[in-house]
Amino acid sequence: MCLALTGCGGGEVPGKNSGAGKPGATAAPSLAAADVPFYTCMQQHGMTVSYGENGAPHIVEKESPQYPEAQKACLSLLPSPSPVQASPQELAAARKSSACMRERGISWYPDPNPVTGEVQQQDGGTSEQWQSLKKDHLDAYRTCLPRPS
């Protein structure tokens, strides 16, 4: 189903390249069908949707006092982003970090997600363990989970 508000082609991810738009631009939008309900809702809540030269939509009045309420009402209509596939090197590094944490006595530390390489709290440990990770295991944390410099 196509709405007059949107084109019927493939879409851009909302927010990507949103700075490329010009307020008031009227170019036909390049919008994924899954994103239409969010932008329609924002318009119904008094927000103006503008389209950049590439057709990517963005909300014009982000500084408006109405924006937070409109966003709260409509945010649940945005589809979840697709997970980003980690490279083989990133996955190997994440697995190595998890193994390192367990070798240093943090037996509950989970393996990373096999797609994203991210370690998710729900995959292991209690809330209390996660909250005290840096405090109780700072040396292991620094050794096993180095941050980019």
HUHUTA-V24860 format. One line per field, one symbol per residue. ss: DSSP state (H for helix, E for strand, L for the rest). A space follows every 50 residues. Layout:
ss->???
This chain:
ss->LLLLLLLLLLLELLLLLHHHELLLLLLLLLELHHHHHHHHHHHHLLLLEE EELLLLEEELLLLLLLHHHHHHHHHHHLLLLLLLLLLHHHHHHHHHHHHH HHHLLLLLLLLLLLLLLLLLHHHLLLHHHHHHHHHHLHHHHHHHLLLLL
